Amino acid sequence: MQNDLARVRNIGIMAHIDAGKTTLTERMLFYTGTIHRMGEVHDGATTTDWMVQERERGITITSAAITCAWKDVKINLIDTPGHVDFTIEVERSLRVLDGAVAVFTAVDGVEPQSETVWKQAEKYGVPRIAFINKMDRIGADFAFATQTIRDRLGANAVPFQLPIGAEDTFAGVIDVVEMVALYWDVDATGVAMRTAELDAEQRAEAELAREVLVDALSNYDERIINAYLEGQPIEAAWLREAGRKAVVAQGVVPVFCGAAFKNKGVQPLLDAVAAYLPSPLDRPPTEGKDPADESRPLSRRPSASDPFCALAFKIQSDPFVGLVTYLRIYSGSIDAGEVALNPRTGKRERLSRLLQVHADKRVDVQCATEGQIVAAAGLRNVATGDTLCDQKHPIVLEAMSFPEPVVWLAIEPATKADEDKLNSALSRLQDEDPTFRVRVDKESGQIVMAGMGELHLDIIRDRLQREFKVGCQVGRPQVAYRETISAGSEGEGVLKRQTGGKGQYGHVKLVLEPGARGSGIVVVDQVTGGAIPREFIRPAIDGAREALDRGVLAGFPMVDVRCAVVGGSFHEVDSSDIAFRIAGSMAAQDAAARAAPILLEPIMRLEISAPEEYTGAVIGDLSGRRGSVNRMDARPGVQVIGAEVPLASMFGYATDLRSATQGRASFTMQFHEYAEVPPTISSEIVARYRGY
């Protein structure tokens, strides 16, 4: 079974916060025999939420990997966070998974973070099946939730199951493929699942759903079309085979339902994972490039005959083992103690130990083969997104992209003794989390840490104190502003120093232009006619890039700028690398000051659920925060308000919203884009930060 790739499923559980991912995962582990007692999130006793902070807060913070077996299929399962502050955990998990189960609630359907994780899955071409959870909740509506998947995600959602009842009458599900009813005993653990014939009402509903199912799958199996046209019965096995092809091709999203907390619907979902989600063999070969020639594409098949190739998708700090690197093996195999090449650094890395991961527990294994997800100890210079490969057959896989932090705060050690410990701990946390950044402010000397939100940084602070035993004090959260330019300009920098003996001379001309949103800083060489010797062009480019890292308005990092070094001059004796580096920096600062610099701020996408009588108060409050309402949906008893609001206006919003609605409203927030700050507010911000 270990080596039979056709019976391996590398899957993730993804959803909006509080959709029930961790509860569902706990049931899956129980029914597969991996654990012998189901823990609950509210008790802080679940297997995959093993961190102290996760158990205290009842949320998933870090993605946890665990292996289980269902019938004859081995499932490598990753439970991912739902909170937007930890979206990087979802991103890097989906990068290495073959399939995913998207969980939605029957009451709310598709929510904002559901859209985010769905887009992440689409980005990496991950086939998905959907599970409508919480069918026992008041307001549960299977048809509504399924329609939101079609409308808001643009997915071809096709019910493979129908619920029997809803809310407190939810009793079981109708299997549309097999045309049978499945029931669970309310008072039991859900192990005993019984099958029953459909009654007349259920059969009529199921036959309508089966027509939709047959129509959706007919393109994937000629037997289905022929049987349908000839009026012959369509076998369930044909539908399962066609369903698998449709899911792998991402043409259909099968929809299942249940109530994980009440132990209903989980075993059929496990059957669906085995039947419909792809094995490593069903996925296309992994694409990469030759590190010696990036224009030359390479690929690796999930085969023992292909050279070893793996992607490091997560790094975790362990108090006993040190840094543990999570690897997805795409081809070949490697033994514990063997050496692999990291093409990014050009260095060899010895995998001193290989570990099979079970949440916070690890078991040593001797060998890792294609299709597996394992952890390795002993890697020294490996970062998230690095490739490890056979030394004789190097390849670089596509790296991962990480969102930029939007909130920062100053941090300082509580005592002199904590100073070294703080620097070491922050360095280790940066290794773990690519969305967490640390820098030292050049003017104030303060240590500044940046993250995806207040909760993200609060968890970091908590981990510093508990896990790393570092005493620290933090300031108030601040917005991570950016700067860019709104016009083209030219700049010139000349360094000319003569101190008796050899002097320093560098002269650089460059052109700045606004870049596309999200393009970052692009610096290119457009020097012609030998105005600058080749050996001095790279230092000039590096100097310009370094200068653009700090904006001219208030010192915030610049983004979305295209810089071209176009000319200059040199001296036969006095020119040097350092002279051109400084001249490049001076030219970039000169050009940026002339290019109509503007301030950018993070805009957050907000979704608020509030009782109808408070709609006016909520919208009025948003207007006062410079927010713009772009969507309103009426749902039973509540209004769902969609808006875009500057992050600077959102600190403390949770308390204000509770006060305005007597605690009856809730909201979710996620980063949307950077946008220009209005001039009057921009001048205030610039004055405030220049005052530092």
N, C-alpha and C positions, 0 to 999 in steps of 0.2 A: 504493500500500500504506500510505503514511503516513497518509492520510486515510480509509482504509476501516476504520471502527471494528469491523465484524463480524469482521475478521481480526486484532484486537488482543487480547492476553491480559495482564492485569496480575496477576501471581501471586507468591506467596511460598512459600518452602520452610521448613517449621516442624517442630520435633521436640524431643525430649529431648536432652540433651548426649550426644555420641558416637554418635548414631544414624546419622551419615553424611551430614548435610545438605550440608556444604561439598564433600565428595568427589562427591556426586551432582551438585551445581551445576557443579563443574569438568567432569564428563563431559558434561553438557548443553551447556556452552559449547563443548566440543571438537567434539561431533557436529553442532552448528549452524554450525560454521566460524568462531565468534567468536574462538577461540584455536587455535593450531596445535600446542600441546604441552600435555599434561595435567600439572598440578602436583599434588603430594601434600601433605596436611596435615602429615605427619610430617617432610617435608623443608622445611616453611615456604615452599612455592613456589606456593600456590594464588592464583587471581586475586582472589577476593572477600575473603580474609583478607589484607589489604594492610598493616595496621598492624604495627609492629615487635613490639608485645606479643602480637598474635595469632599471628604466625609463631614467636615464641619458645615460647609456651605451648601451641600446637596447638589453640587454641579460638577461636571466633568471639566478638568483643566488640561490634562495631557492625554493624548491618544494612547490607549493601552492595547497591546497585542496579546492574543491568547489562542491556543490551538485546541480544537475539539474534533470529534468524529461523529458523524450522523450516518447510520447504516454503513454503507461501504465508501463513504466520502470523507476525506480529511478537509476540515475547514480551518484556515488561518484567518482569524477574525480580529478586526481592529475597531474598537469603540471610540468614536471621535467626539470632541466637544461640540456643543451647540452655540456657545456664547461667541459673539463676533470678535471679542478681544483675543480669542485663541484660534482664530480662523487658519493660522499657519499650520496648526496640527492637522486640520482637515486637508489643506492643500498638499502637504508632503505625504500624507497617507494615500490620498487618491492618486498621486503620481506613480505609486508602485503597486496599486491594487488592480485586479482583473475585473472586479465587479463590485456593486454596492447595493445595499438595501436603503432606500430613502424612506424615512418614517415621517408621517404627517398625522396630525390629530384630526379626528372626525368632526370636531367642533370648529376648528379654525382653518383646516385645509393648508394651503400654501402660505407660509409666513415669510417675512423678509430674509431671515437667515437661510430658509429653505431655498430661496432663489439663489443666494450666494453659493451654497454648496452644490446646487444643481449645475450652475455655470462652471464651477471648478471641475466637476465630473465631466462636463461636456468638453472642457478645455483639454483634458487628457484622454478623451474618448472612452470613458468607463461605462460599460453597459449597466443598467439599473433596473431593479424591480421596486415597486412601491408597496408600503404597508400602511394602511389607514388604522391607526391605533386609537385607543380610548373610545371604542364604540359603546362603552357602558356609561359614558359621561352625559350629563344633561346637555341637550342641544346637539348631540351627535347626529351627523347627516352624511352618510356614505356617498350619496349621489353628488352632494354639494362639494365635498372634499375632492372627489374624483374630477369634477368639472374644473376646480381651481387648478389642478395639475395640467389640464388641457389649456386653460385660458392664460394662466400666469407663467407657465413654463414652456408652453408650446409643444408639449409632449403628446404622443399618441397613446394616451392612457386607456387600457382595455381591462375591464374587470374579469379576472379569472375566478373570483369568488364574489358572493353576495352575502350581506349580513342577514341573519335570522333575528329580526327585532332590532331595537336600538334603545339607548339609554338603559333604564333598569329592566327592560324586557329583552335585552340582548342575550341570546341563548347559544348561538353557534353560527356556523357559516354554511353556505351552499357552495359546493365545489362544482363550478360550471363545466369543467373539463370532464369530470367523471359523472356528473349529474346525480350527486348524492348529497345528503345533509350530514354535517358533522356537529356533534354536541359534546359539551364538557360538563362534568358534575360541578356545581357551584361551590360546594364545600370542600372539594378535594384539591390536590396540588396541580390538577390538570393533566396528570399522567394518563388517566383513563379517558380516552377519547372514543366515543362510540359513533358508528355509522348508521344512518337510517334512510329509508326511502323518502323521497319528496312527496309531500301532500299535493293536492290539486293546485292550490294557490302558489305554493313554492315552485311547482313544475312550470306553471305558466310564466312566472317571472324569470325562471332559469332559462327557459327556451328562448325568450327574447334576448337575454344576455348572451346565449350561446350563438345566436345568429350574428350578433356583433363580433363575437370572438372568431367565428368561422370566417367572416368577411375580412377581418384584420389579418388572419393567418393564411388565407388562401393563396397569397402571392408567394408563400415560402414552401408549398408542397402541392404538387400537381394532383396527388391522390385526393386531397381535400376538394379541389375544384371539380374534379371528375365525379366524385361521389355526390357533391352538392347538385351538379347539373343533372345527374341521373336519378336523383331522389333516393340515393342509398344512404344508409347510416354512416356517420363519420366516426371512426374509432378514436378513443381517447389518446391512444399511443401516437397517432398521427398528429394530433393537436399539440402534444408535448414536444415531439420532435420539431414541428414547425415553430412552436413557441420559443424553443431554444435558439433556432436559427434567427428568428425575428429579434430576440433580445441581443444576441451577439452582434447582429447588424445594426443595432440601435434603432430599429424601425418600429418597435412596440415596447411599451412599458407595462408589464402585467401588474395589475392592482389586486392586492390581498387585504384582508382586514382582520381585526381581532381586538382584544383587550389584554395587553401583556400583564398588567397588574393583577387581573382576575384569572390569569393563566389560560386564556382562550385564544386560539388561533396561531400558537407558536409552532407546533409540530408541522402543520401544513406549510408554514413559511420556510421551515428547514427543508422540507421536501422540495419547495420551489427553488431554494438556493442550489440544491443538488441538481435539480432538473433543468433549470433555465439559465443560471449564471455561468459564465465561461470558465473553463480550466485554462491554465497557462498555454496549453496547446491550441486553444481556440483564438488566442490573441495574435495579432500580426507580429512579425519579427521586430525586435527592438532596434530602433535606428540610432546611429551615432556618427561620429566623424573621426577621421584619422588625425591624431594630435600633431603629426608632422606635416600634414597637408589638409587644412580644414575644408578645402573645396572637394575633398574626396569622401563621399559617403560610405559608411560601413553599416552592417547589420549583424545581429546575433539572434539565432533561433533558440527556442527553449529546448536544447538538445545537449546530451552529454558529449557529443562529438564536436560541438563548437567550443572555442576557447572560453576560459572563465571570464565572466563579466558580471559586475554587481554595482548597484547604486546605493550610496550611503544617504538614507533619507531622514535619519533622526539621530541626534546625539544626546545622551542622557548622563548626568553625573551620578555616580554611585559611591556611597561612602566607603564601601569595601573593595570594589573592583576598580574604581577610578572612572574614567570616561568609557561608556559603553556605546558602541556605534551600531545602529540598526541597519541591516543590509537586505535588499531584495536581490536574490540571485537570478539573473536572467538567462545565463547559459553556463555550461560547464560545471565544474565542481571544485571545491577547495577543502583541504584538510586543516585541522587545527595545527598551528605552528608553521604553516606555509607562508610564503611571501607573495604579495601582490603589488602591482604598480599603481601609483596614483598619478595619472597623466597631468593633472593640474600643477602639482608641485615637482613632478619628475622624480619623486622619491619612492623608495620601496617601503612597504608597510608589512610588518609581520603580524598575522592574526594569531596571537598567542593562545587565545581561547575562543571557541565558538559556543554559543549558548542558544538553547531553545527557550523562548520567552513565554511565561505564563503570568501576565500582569506584572506584579512586583517580584515574582519568583522566577528563577532561571535554572535551567538544567544543562550541564555540559554535554555537548555532542562532539563526535570525532570528525564528522564530515558534513558539509553543506552542499546541496546539489541544486540544479536549475529548478525554478519555480518556488523555492523556499524563501521564507522570511525569517532571518536569524539575527542574533546580535553577536558582535565581536568585541573582545577586550584586547587592549594592547596597542591600538592604533594611536599614533602620536600627532600626526599632522593632517588629519582628515576633517573636512568641514561638511556641513549639510549640503547635499547636491553633488558631492564629489563622486567620480567613478573609480572603482577598483577593478583591475583587469589583469589578464595574463601578461607577464613581462615581455614575452616574445610577440604578442598580438595586441598592441595597445589600441584602445578605442576610448573616445570621450562621448558619453551619453548626454542628451539634452539636459542642461542644468535647470533648476527650479527658479522661478522669479518670486520675490518676496515683497509684500506691501511695505510702504514706508510708515514709520511710527508717526502718530499725530498728537501725542501728549507727552510732555516731559516734565520732570521735576528735579530739583537739586537734592543731593543726598550727601551727608557727611558722617564720618565715624563719630561715635559717641565719646570715645576716649582715644588717646594716642596709641594704645595697645590694639585698638580695633582697626587702625589705618591699613596695615598690611593685609590683614584678614579680609577687609572690605574689598580691596583691589583684586585679591585672588578670587574671592567669591563672585564678584561681578564678571570677571573674565570667564569663569566656568559657566555662569548663567548665559553669557553671550554665546559661548560655544554651543549651548543647548538650543537657544532660541534665536533664529535669524531676525525676528521682528523686534528684538530687544537690543537697544544700542546704548553705549556708554561713551561719553567724551568728557574731556576737561575743558571748561570754558577758558579761553586764552586770556581774557581780561580779568575775570574775577578769581580764576583758579579753582572754582567750584567743580565738583564732579556732578555731571548732569546725566540722568538716565532717561531714555525715551522708550515708549511702548505704544500699544494699540488702543489703550484706554485706561481709565482710572482703575478698573478692576484688575487689569493686567499688571499695572505697577504696584497695586496693593498686594497682590499675590507675591510679586518679586520681593517686596519689603518683608512680608511675612516669612518667606523662605530664607531670606538673609538672616533673620533673627532666630528662627527655629532650627533650620537645617544646617546653616553654616555657623551658628552661634556668634553672629556679628552684631554688636550694638551699633545702631545708626539712627540718625534723625533726618527726616525728609521735609521739604518745603511743600508749598501748595502746588497742585498740578497746573501746568501752563500749556498753552496751545503751541503746537509745532508749526509756526508760520514758515512760509517759503518766499523767496523773491524770484522774480524773472524780469525780462525786459519786454517792452511793448513796441520798440522801434529798432531799426538797424543802425549801426554806428561803426566808426573806425577808431582804432586806438593805436598809440605808439608809446613804446617804452625804451628809454635809453639809459644804460648804466655806463658811466664814464668816470673811472677813478684812477688817479695817478699819485702814487705815494713814494716815488723815488725807487727805481727798479721796475720790475714787471708790474703793470697796472691791470685793471679789469675793464673790459669793453664788451658790451652786448647791445644790440639794437634790433628791436622786433616791431613789425607792423602786423596788425591783425584786424579782422572784420567780425563783428558780432551781428547775429540775426536771431529773431525769436524762433524757437523750435516748436514742434507740435506738442500738445499736452501729453505728458507722460514720457517724453523722449529723453528726459534727463539732460546731462551736459555732454555734448558731442564736440570734440576738438579735432580738426583735421589739418593736414599739411597741404597747402596750396602754393608753396614757394617755387618760383620759377627762375631760371637763368642763373642759378647758383648764388643768389643774393645772400643766403645763409648756407654755410657748408653742412653736408648731411649730418655730421656728428653733433651739430649744435641744434638741429631741428627738434629732436626728441626732448632735450632739456627745456627748450622754449615752450613746447606743447605742455610739458609737465608743470611748468611755472604758471601758464595760463589756466590750466585746469585747477591747480591749487588755489589760485586767486578767486576763481568762480565758485569755489566751495563756500565762500563767505560773501554774502551780498553787500552792496554799498549803502543800502538804506539803513538797516538796523543790524546787519551781521548775520542774518538768517541764511541758510544754504540756498544757493541759486539752483533753479531747475529749468528745463525746457529752453535751453540756449544752445545755439550752434555757433561755434567759433572756428574761424579759418585763419591760420597763420599764413600771411601772404608775402611777406618780405622783410627787409631789414638790411643791416650791414654788419661787417665784422672787421677785426683788426688782426693782421697776420701774427702778431706776437701776443697781444693783450687779451684776446678773446678766450673764453673758457666755458665749460659746462655751467658752472655756477653763475657766471655773468649773464648767460642767455636765459637761465632759469629765472633770475631776478627780473631781467628785462621783459620776459614773457608775462610775468606776474604784474609788472607795472603797466604793460600795454592792455592787459585784460581789465584791470581796475579802471584805467582811463576810458576804455570803450564802454564799460558797464555804466559809468557815471553819465555818459552822453546818450545812453540808449533808452531813456525814459523808463527807469526801473519802477516796478510796481510790486506791491505786497500781495501774496496769495494766502488764503486761509482754508483749512479743511471744512468742507460742507458735509454734514451727516444726513443720511436718509433715516427718517423717523416714521414709525408706525405706532399709533396710539389707539387703544381700545377703551372707549369711555361710554358710560350710559348716555342715552340721547339727551337728557335734560342738561348735561354739562358740556354739550358740543360747543355752544357759543363761548363759554368761558375758556375752553381749551384752545379754540381757534384764536380768540383775542390775545391769549397769553403768547401763542406762537408768533403772532404779528409783532408783539412787543420784543420778541427775541430775534427779529429780522428773518423770521421763517416765512416760507411760502407753501401753502397747502396745495397739493396737486392731485389729491384723490380722496374721495369719501365713499365708503361702502356701508350700506345698512345691513346689519346682521341681527338676528333675534335679540332684542333688548339692548343692543349696543351700536354705536357708530365707530367704524374703523377709519381713522384719519391718517392719510399719508402726507408727509411734508418733508421739505428740505430746509435744514436750519444750520447756521454756522456753529461749529463746536464751541467757540468762545462764549456763546450764549447758553450752553447746555449744562455747565457745572451746577450741581445742586438741583437739577430739574426734577429728579425723582421725588424729593421732598415737596417741592412746589406743586407738582401734579397731584400728589396724595392730598395735600391741603385743599386744593381747589375742587377736588371731586369726592371728598370725604373718604378717601382711600379706596375708591371703587374703580379707578382707571389704572391701566398698565401700559407700558410702552417698551419698544425695542428700538435700538439705534445702531447704525453701522456706517462706516465711512463710505462716502459717495464720490467726491472729487475735490480737487483744489480749485478755488475760484477767486477772482480779484476782490480785494477788500475795498469797500467804498472809500473815496478820498478823505472824507472828514475823519472816519474812524482810523484809516491808515496813518494819518498824521499824528493822531494820539498815540498809536502803538509805537510808531517810530520814535516819538519824543520820549516815551516811557523807557524803551529799551536802550536808546542812546544815553539815557540818564544813568544807566548802570556803569 
